[in-house]
Amino acid sequence: MIRVAILGAGIGAEHLEGYRALRDLFTVNALCDRDLERAERVAGGEPLDLVPDVGSILAQEDIDLVDICLPPHLHAEVAVAALGAGKHVICEKPLARSLAEVDAIAAAAQRAGREVFPVFQYRFGPAFAALDALIARGLAGPPVVASLETHWNRNAEYYAVPWRGTWAGEAGGAVLGHAIHAHDLLCRYFGPVAAVQAQLTTRVNPIETEDCGAIAFRFVNGALATSSVTLGAASDETRLRLVFRDLTATSGMEPYAPALGPWRFAARDPARQAEVDAIVAAHSGALPRFAGYLEAVADHLAGRPSAAVRLPDGRISIELVTAIYAAARSGEAVSLPLGEAHPLRHGWQPEGVA
């Protein structure tokens, strides 16, 4: 049984639901939030230790894993402190505000002999379990081209939270806090990015950070992809279209759990469609979102075969974010991987932002 403390009762409420679905693997002992009334509402009557400060959580010996659901500017600092206290760490996206912060987290994890699991819960659910199986059976072939749409609606009410929309608090905009999930899925299935080009702008909300983007990717294997991002859509919709040589996978419009939407898996050779359909049907019960993500974490910590999201996955994500901001500011294609001397290694925030 893995003993957990959740830091932050915002998105932490959804994490708590994931743990509740896996009571044979996890027990949540504590919930930390400066707003204890909010923490009490989220706890819903469960006998959790409700505390207002992180320090008291890290001092508790009956906590094995700290789940960080705090604003982005606190992620790296708290992750390093939790690792130093001997805890495993789950950390909401973005894992950090720079490659330098990711490397500091990695060094702390190595010193402590503990694990770090970045949160990419979109990876889990029936559609991606099916796609994994189709790839494993050789029914997809190499990736060819992809198109992504992260078209969501964020308005004044969303940005009423003081740290949102700011470089100091949110650390980035639509690229960092919203499309990061779609880009993680893209890299998972298409492999390492060789180069990226990007145009970013702020057209919808009176905020510091970007809320629209058009991004082009070239992958090491030669595949190509485009990503269209806006926070000014009429409703929240995510659409993914992944074209492999022998299979085209097209999602529905489900924004926050794309693996649950009505996907279409089309074999290029119609004679293989029945085989494709049978594999898709066999994976319809895969655990989605946080439950699937957390089950993989538990499997990894127990030494079982696991699809857990690991620290290198988080580094790939932050490196890609860095490259996108660099490409948008330079107007030129940026090649990956980025070197140790890259000018944005310590952060893409504008000069003067702490």
C-alpha positions in Angstrom: 0.0 0.0 0.0 1.5 3.3 -1.1 0.8 6.2 1.4 0.1 9.5 -0.4 -0.1 13.2 0.4 -1.7 15.5 -2.2 -0.4 19.1 -2.3 -3.1 21.3 -3.7 -6.8 20.8 -3.7 -7.5 22.3 -7.2 -6.5 19.7 -9.8 -5.6 17.6 -6.7 -9.4 16.9 -6.4 -9.2 14.9 -9.7 -6.1 13.1 -8.5 -7.9 12.1 -5.3 -10.7 10.5 -7.4 -8.0 8.5 -9.2 -6.7 7.2 -5.9 -10.2 6.4 -4.7 -10.6 4.1 -7.7 -7.4 2.2 -6.6 -7.9 1.7 -2.9 -6.1 -1.6 -3.0 -3.0 0.2 -4.2 -3.0 3.6 -2.5 -4.1 5.3 0.6 -4.3 9.1 0.7 -3.3 10.1 4.2 -3.1 13.9 3.8 -4.3 16.8 1.7 -2.5 20.1 1.8 -4.0 23.4 0.8 -3.7 26.9 2.1 -7.5 27.1 1.9 -8.5 24.5 4.5 -12.2 25.0 3.7 -11.6 24.0 0.1 -9.5 21.0 1.3 -12.3 19.9 3.5 -14.8 20.1 0.6 -12.5 18.0 -1.6 -11.9 15.5 1.1 -15.7 14.9 1.2 -15.8 13.6 4.7 -12.9 11.2 4.4 -10.6 11.1 7.4 -7.7 12.9 5.7 -5.1 15.0 7.5 -5.9 18.5 6.2 -2.9 20.8 6.6 -2.1 24.3 5.2 1.7 24.1 4.7 4.0 21.8 2.7 6.7 21.6 5.3 4.5 19.6 7.7 3.7 17.1 5.0 7.3 16.5 4.1 8.1 15.9 7.8 5.6 13.1 8.1 7.2 9.6 8.1 3.9 7.9 7.1 4.0 9.4 3.6 5.7 7.4 0.8 4.7 9.6 -2.2 4.0 13.3 -2.5 1.6 14.3 -5.3 2.3 18.0 -6.4 -0.7 19.8 -7.7 0.5 23.3 -7.0 0.9 26.3 -9.4 3.8 25.8 -11.9 6.3 28.2 -10.4 6.4 25.9 -7.3 6.8 22.6 -9.0 10.6 22.2 -9.1 11.3 23.7 -5.7 8.7 21.4 -4.0 9.8 18.4 -6.0 13.4 18.8 -4.9 12.3 19.3 -1.3 10.1 16.2 -1.3 12.8 14.1 -2.8 15.2 15.4 -0.2 12.7 14.2 2.4 12.8 10.7 1.0 9.5 10.8 -0.8 8.6 9.6 -4.3 7.1 12.4 -6.4 4.2 12.8 -8.7 4.2 16.2 -10.3 1.5 17.9 -12.4 2.4 19.5 -15.7 4.5 21.3 -16.4 7.2 19.4 -14.5 9.4 22.5 -14.4 10.0 26.0 -15.9 13.3 25.1 -17.6 15.6 22.3 -18.5 17.9 23.5 -15.7 15.1 22.9 -13.2 14.4 19.4 -14.7 18.1 18.5 -14.3 18.0 19.8 -10.7 15.0 17.5 -10.0 16.8 14.6 -11.7 19.9 15.2 -9.5 17.8 15.3 -6.4 16.0 12.0 -7.4 19.3 10.3 -7.9 20.7 11.5 -4.6 17.5 10.3 -2.8 17.1 7.0 -4.7 13.5 8.0 -5.4 11.3 8.2 -8.4 9.6 11.1 -10.2 6.5 10.7 -12.2 5.4 13.6 -14.4 1.6 13.8 -14.9 0.5 12.9 -18.4 -2.8 11.2 -17.7 -4.0 11.6 -21.3 -1.9 8.6 -22.2 -4.2 6.2 -20.4 -7.5 4.8 -21.6 -9.1 2.5 -24.2 -8.0 4.3 -27.4 -4.3 4.5 -26.5 -4.3 0.9 -25.1 -5.7 -0.2 -28.4 -3.2 1.9 -30.4 -0.4 0.4 -28.4 -1.6 -3.1 -29.2 -2.1 -2.3 -32.9 1.5 -1.0 -33.1 2.8 -4.1 -31.2 1.0 -6.4 -33.6 2.6 -4.6 -36.6 -0.7 -3.3 -37.9 0.3 0.4 -37.9 3.7 0.7 -39.6 5.9 3.7 -39.3 4.5 7.1 -38.6 3.9 9.4 -41.6 2.0 12.6 -40.6 -0.2 13.9 -37.8 -2.4 16.9 -37.1 -3.4 18.1 -33.6 -6.0 20.6 -32.5 -6.1 21.9 -29.0 -9.0 24.3 -29.3 -10.2 25.3 -25.8 -12.1 28.2 -24.3 -10.4 30.2 -21.5 -12.0 33.5 -20.4 -11.8 36.1 -17.7 -13.2 33.8 -15.1 -10.3 31.4 -15.7 -7.8 34.1 -15.5 -9.2 35.6 -12.3 -6.9 33.2 -10.5 -4.0 35.7 -10.0 -1.1 33.5 -11.1 -2.7 32.4 -14.4 -1.8 34.2 -17.6 1.5 35.4 -16.0 5.1 34.5 -16.8 5.9 34.5 -13.1 3.1 32.3 -11.9 2.0 30.1 -14.8 5.4 30.2 -16.5 3.8 30.0 -20.0 0.6 30.0 -21.9 -1.2 27.7 -24.3 1.9 25.8 -25.3 2.9 25.1 -21.7 -0.3 24.6 -19.9 -2.7 23.3 -22.5 -1.2 21.8 -25.7 1.5 20.1 -23.7 -0.7 17.0 -23.4 -1.3 16.6 -27.1 2.4 17.2 -27.8 3.3 14.5 -25.3 1.1 12.0 -27.1 2.6 13.1 -30.4 6.1 12.4 -29.2 5.1 9.1 -27.6 3.8 7.7 -30.9 6.0 9.5 -33.5 9.3 9.5 -31.6 11.9 12.2 -31.1 11.5 15.6 -32.7 14.3 16.7 -35.0 13.2 20.3 -35.6 10.3 22.6 -34.8 9.0 25.8 -36.2 6.4 28.0 -34.4 4.3 31.1 -34.5 2.8 32.2 -31.1 0.6 35.1 -30.3 -1.9 36.6 -27.8 -5.2 37.3 -29.5 -8.0 36.3 -27.1 -7.3 37.4 -23.5 -5.5 40.4 -21.9 -2.7 38.2 -20.5 1.1 38.2 -20.6 1.4 34.7 -22.1 0.4 33.3 -25.5 -3.1 32.0 -26.1 -2.8 30.9 -29.8 -0.2 29.0 -31.7 0.6 27.3 -35.0 3.5 24.8 -34.7 5.2 22.4 -37.2 7.3 19.4 -36.3 9.8 17.2 -38.2 10.7 14.0 -36.5 13.9 12.0 -36.6 12.2 9.3 -38.5 11.1 11.7 -41.2 7.5 12.0 -40.1 5.8 15.5 -40.1 3.1 17.0 -37.8 1.2 20.2 -37.2 -0.4 21.5 -34.0 -3.1 24.2 -33.9 -3.6 25.8 -30.5 -6.1 28.4 -29.2 -7.8 29.3 -26.0 -10.4 31.3 -27.9 -12.6 28.5 -29.2 -16.4 28.5 -28.5 -16.0 25.2 -26.6 -13.2 22.9 -25.4 -12.3 20.4 -28.1 -9.2 18.2 -28.7 -8.7 16.4 -32.0 -5.8 14.1 -32.9 -5.2 12.5 -36.3 -2.2 10.1 -36.4 -1.4 8.7 -39.8 0.8 5.6 -39.9 1.8 3.8 -43.1 -0.8 1.1 -42.6 -3.3 2.7 -40.2 -5.0 6.0 -39.6 -6.1 6.8 -36.0 -8.6 9.7 -35.6 -10.0 10.8 -32.3 -13.3 12.4 -31.4 -13.5 15.8 -29.8 -13.2 14.9 -26.1 -10.9 17.7 -24.6 -9.6 16.2 -21.3 -9.8 12.5 -21.9 -9.2 11.9 -25.5 -8.6 8.2 -25.0 -12.3 7.9 -24.0 -13.7 9.5 -27.2 -15.1 7.8 -30.2 -12.0 7.0 -32.1 -11.8 5.5 -35.6 -9.0 3.1 -36.5 -8.9 2.6 -40.2 -6.6 0.0 -41.8 -5.1 1.2 -45.1 -5.6 -2.4 -46.4 -9.4 -3.1 -46.0 -8.6 -6.8 -45.6 -7.0 -6.0 -42.2 -9.9 -4.0 -40.9 -11.6 -6.9 -39.1 -8.3 -7.7 -37.3 -7.9 -4.0 -36.3 -11.5 -3.9 -35.0 -11.0 -7.0 -32.9 -8.0 -5.6 -31.2 -9.7 -2.2 -30.5 -12.7 -4.0 -29.0 -10.4 -6.1 -26.7 -9.0 -2.9 -25.1 -12.3 -1.1 -24.4 -12.0 -1.6 -20.6 -8.6 0.0 -20.1 -8.5 2.4 -17.1 -8.6 6.0 -18.2 -6.9 9.2 -17.1 -5.7 9.4 -13.5 -6.8 5.9 -12.5 -4.8 4.4 -15.4 -1.9 6.7 -14.8 -1.7 5.9 -11.1 -2.1 2.2 -11.6 1.0 2.4 -13.8 2.9 4.3 -11.1 1.9 1.6 -8.5 3.1 -1.2 -10.9 6.4 0.5 -11.4 7.0 1.1 -7.7 6.2 -2.6 -7.1 8.6 -3.7 -9.8 5.9 -5.0 -12.1 5.8 -4.3 -15.9 4.5 -0.8 -16.3 3.7 2.0 -18.7 4.4 4.6 -16.0 5.4 8.1 -17.1 8.9 8.6 -16.0 11.3 11.6 -15.5 12.9 11.3 -19.0 9.3 11.7 -20.4 9.0 15.0 -18.5 12.4 16.2 -19.7 11.4 15.5 -23.3 8.3 17.6 -22.8 10.1 20.5 -21.3 12.8 20.4 -24.0 10.1 20.6 -26.6 8.4 23.5 -24.9 11.8 25.3 -24.8 12.4 24.7 -28.5 8.9 25.9 -29.4 9.4 29.2 -27.5 12.9 29.6 -29.1 11.5 29.0 -32.6 8.7 31.5 -32.1 11.0 34.2 -30.9 13.7 33.6 -33.5 11.4 33.0 -36.5 13.6 30.1 -37.5 13.5 26.3 -37.2 15.1 25.0 -34.0 16.8 21.7 -34.0 16.6 19.2 -31.2 18.1 18.0 -28.9 19.1 21.3 -27.4 22.7 21.7 -26.2 23.8 22.5 -22.7 24.7 26.0 -24.0 21.2 26.8 -25.4 20.2 30.4 -24.4 16.9 29.2 -23.0 18.2 26.3 -21.0 17.5 28.3 -17.8 14.0 29.3 -18.8 12.0 30.9 -21.7 10.4 33.5 -19.5 11.1 37.1 -20.6 14.1 38.8 -19.1 13.3 40.2 -15.6 10.7 37.6 -14.7 11.7 35.7 -11.5 
